[in-house]
Amino acid sequence: MKKRGQTTIFIILIIVILGIIFFLISFGSRITPSLEPEEFPDVVSYVQGCLDDIVKIGESSPIVRANTPGTTFESRLQDYVESNLPLICDDFSRFNEYELSVEPLENVQATLNPNRNLFVEVEWPIKITRGDKVVIIKDFFTKDSLSVSCCFDVAVDSNCKSIESRQVNACGIYKNFNPGDDISFNYDGIGDVCVAC
């Protein structure tokens, strides 16, 4: 009777051990070590450079600057980046030391604040595989300041409102500004742009 109890315990123990081994083998193959995006600065800087270039080109493009009814400068720039970034940034073959899978752009967001600062964020998933390790890089961001051909030397707050009384002469325009005056105007299809220097 003792031998029968020992045999039952031994069989149960073997079944548990085999179950654990099976579990580790089947689920262990699904878990792959991950890499950090910082390990691929060449890919990140390549895409970042493309994004910086396409935003610079887009912000001065007549298509983006055209004052089309029902659209904003930001929406036209978003469309421009979405259409052109994958065309400009298409030479991923240079990264032959690992495997890349480039997905379509998921989201492009452009924001122009009153002080002419332009922010463009892009979600573009790029899956990088090196050996059995995988990382997905997808968030890219650029910031630029829109250039205007003429500006007024007036101190302003974050909403482009004058914080001083001042008489200025710029681009042949003589103007008196008082505290609280708006120092922006509709600039070349962009919308209200701060023109304080």
C-alpha positions as CSV (number, residue, x, y, z in Angstrom):
1,M,0.0,0.0,0.0
2,K,2.9,2.3,0.8
3,K,4.5,1.6,-2.6
4,R,1.2,2.4,-4.3
5,G,1.0,5.8,-2.6
6,Q,4.6,6.6,-3.5
7,T,4.0,5.6,-7.1
8,T,0.9,7.9,-7.3
9,I,2.9,10.8,-5.9
10,F,5.7,10.1,-8.2
11,I,3.4,10.0,-11.3
12,I,1.7,13.3,-10.2
13,L,5.1,14.9,-9.7
14,I,6.2,13.8,-13.2
15,I,3.0,15.2,-14.8
16,V,3.5,18.5,-13.0
17,I,7.1,18.7,-14.2
18,L,6.1,17.8,-17.8
19,G,3.4,20.5,-17.6
20,I,5.8,23.1,-16.5
21,I,8.3,22.2,-19.2
22,F,5.5,22.2,-21.9
23,F,4.3,25.6,-20.7
24,L,7.8,27.1,-20.8
25,I,8.5,25.8,-24.3
26,S,5.2,26.8,-25.8
27,F,5.0,30.3,-24.2
28,G,8.7,31.0,-24.1
29,S,8.9,31.0,-27.9
30,R,6.3,33.7,-28.0
31,I,8.2,36.1,-25.6
32,T,11.0,37.8,-27.5
33,P,13.5,40.0,-25.8
34,S,12.9,43.7,-26.6
35,L,15.3,46.4,-27.7
36,E,15.2,50.1,-26.8
37,P,14.6,52.7,-29.5
38,E,17.8,54.4,-28.4
39,E,19.8,51.4,-29.8
40,F,18.9,52.6,-33.3
41,P,19.9,56.3,-33.5
42,D,20.7,56.0,-37.2
43,V,17.1,55.0,-38.0
44,V,15.6,57.7,-35.7
45,S,17.9,60.4,-37.1
46,Y,17.1,59.4,-40.7
47,V,13.3,59.7,-40.1
48,Q,13.8,62.8,-38.0
49,G,15.8,64.5,-40.8
50,C,13.2,63.6,-43.3
51,L,10.4,65.0,-41.1
52,D,12.3,68.3,-40.5
53,D,13.0,68.7,-44.2
54,I,9.4,68.0,-45.3
55,V,7.9,70.4,-42.7
56,K,10.3,73.1,-43.9
57,I,9.3,72.6,-47.5
58,G,5.6,72.2,-46.7
59,E,5.3,75.3,-44.6
60,S,6.4,77.5,-47.5
61,S,4.6,75.5,-50.2
62,P,2.1,77.5,-52.2
63,I,-0.3,74.5,-51.8
64,V,-0.1,74.7,-48.0
65,R,-0.1,78.5,-47.9
66,A,-3.1,78.8,-50.2
67,N,-6.1,80.2,-48.3
68,T,-8.5,77.4,-49.3
69,P,-12.0,77.9,-47.8
70,G,-12.9,75.3,-45.2
71,T,-9.3,74.4,-44.3
72,T,-6.6,75.8,-42.0
73,F,-2.9,76.1,-42.5
74,E,-2.4,73.3,-40.0
75,S,-4.8,70.9,-41.8
76,R,-3.1,71.7,-45.2
77,L,0.3,71.1,-43.7
78,Q,-0.9,67.8,-42.1
79,D,-2.1,66.6,-45.5
80,Y,1.2,67.7,-47.1
81,V,3.3,65.8,-44.6
82,E,1.1,62.7,-44.8
83,S,1.4,62.6,-48.6
84,N,5.0,63.5,-49.0
85,L,6.9,62.1,-45.9
86,P,6.8,58.5,-47.1
87,L,7.9,59.6,-50.6
88,I,10.9,61.6,-49.3
89,C,11.8,59.1,-46.6
90,D,11.9,55.9,-48.6
91,D,15.5,54.6,-48.6
92,F,15.4,52.2,-45.6
93,S,17.6,49.8,-47.6
94,R,20.7,51.6,-46.1
95,F,20.0,49.9,-42.8
96,N,21.0,46.4,-43.8
97,E,22.4,45.3,-40.4
98,Y,18.8,44.6,-39.2
99,E,15.4,44.0,-40.7
100,L,12.9,46.9,-41.0
101,S,9.2,46.8,-41.5
102,V,7.8,50.2,-42.3
103,E,4.1,50.6,-41.7
104,P,1.9,53.4,-43.1
105,L,1.7,56.7,-41.3
106,E,-1.0,56.6,-38.6
107,N,-1.4,60.1,-37.5
108,V,0.0,63.6,-38.4
109,Q,-0.8,66.5,-36.1
110,A,0.3,70.1,-36.8
111,T,-0.1,73.0,-34.3
112,L,0.7,76.6,-34.9
113,N,0.7,78.8,-31.8
114,P,0.4,82.6,-31.8
115,N,4.1,83.1,-31.4
116,R,4.8,81.5,-34.8
117,N,6.0,78.3,-33.2
118,L,5.0,75.3,-35.4
119,F,4.8,71.8,-33.9
120,V,4.4,68.7,-36.0
121,E,3.9,65.2,-34.5
122,V,3.9,62.0,-36.5
123,E,3.1,58.5,-35.6
124,W,4.9,56.2,-38.1
125,P,5.4,52.7,-36.8
126,I,8.8,51.2,-37.9
127,K,9.4,47.7,-36.6
128,I,13.1,46.9,-36.2
129,T,14.2,43.3,-35.8
130,R,17.8,42.3,-34.9
131,G,18.2,38.6,-34.3
132,D,15.4,37.6,-31.9
133,K,15.0,41.1,-30.5
134,V,12.3,43.5,-31.7
135,V,11.5,47.2,-31.2
136,I,8.9,49.5,-32.7
137,I,9.7,53.1,-33.1
138,K,6.7,55.3,-34.0
139,D,6.7,58.8,-32.4
140,F,8.5,61.6,-34.2
141,F,8.3,65.3,-33.5
142,T,9.6,68.5,-35.0
143,K,9.4,72.2,-34.0
144,D,10.0,75.2,-36.2
145,S,9.4,78.9,-36.2
146,L,7.6,80.4,-39.2
147,S,9.5,83.2,-40.7
148,V,7.8,86.4,-41.5
149,S,9.2,89.1,-43.7
150,C,8.4,91.9,-41.4
151,C,8.1,92.2,-37.6
152,F,7.4,94.8,-34.9
153,D,9.9,95.3,-32.1
154,V,7.3,95.1,-29.2
155,A,7.4,93.0,-26.1
156,V,4.5,90.5,-26.0
157,D,3.0,87.9,-23.7
158,S,2.4,84.2,-24.7
159,N,-0.8,85.2,-26.5
160,C,1.0,87.8,-28.7
161,K,-0.6,90.7,-26.8
162,S,1.6,93.8,-26.2
163,I,2.8,94.2,-22.7
164,E,4.2,97.8,-23.3
165,S,3.3,101.1,-24.9
166,R,5.5,101.6,-27.9
167,Q,5.6,103.4,-31.2
168,V,7.2,101.3,-33.9
169,N,8.2,101.7,-37.6
170,A,8.6,98.5,-39.6
171,C,8.2,97.8,-43.3
172,G,7.0,101.3,-43.8
173,I,4.2,101.0,-41.2
174,Y,4.1,103.4,-38.3
175,K,2.0,102.1,-35.4
176,N,1.4,102.8,-31.8
177,F,0.9,99.8,-29.6
178,N,-0.6,99.8,-26.1
179,P,-0.7,97.1,-23.5
180,G,-3.2,94.4,-24.5
181,D,-3.0,95.2,-28.3
182,D,-2.9,92.1,-30.5
183,I,0.4,92.0,-32.5
184,S,-0.7,89.4,-35.0
185,F,-2.2,89.5,-38.5
186,N,-3.5,87.0,-41.1
187,Y,-0.3,86.1,-42.8
188,D,-0.2,84.6,-46.3
189,G,-2.9,82.0,-45.8
190,I,-1.5,80.7,-42.5
191,G,-3.9,82.5,-40.3
192,D,-3.1,84.7,-37.3
193,V,0.6,84.9,-36.8
194,C,2.5,86.8,-34.2
195,V,4.6,89.5,-35.9
196,A,6.4,90.7,-32.8
197,C,10.2,90.5,-33.0
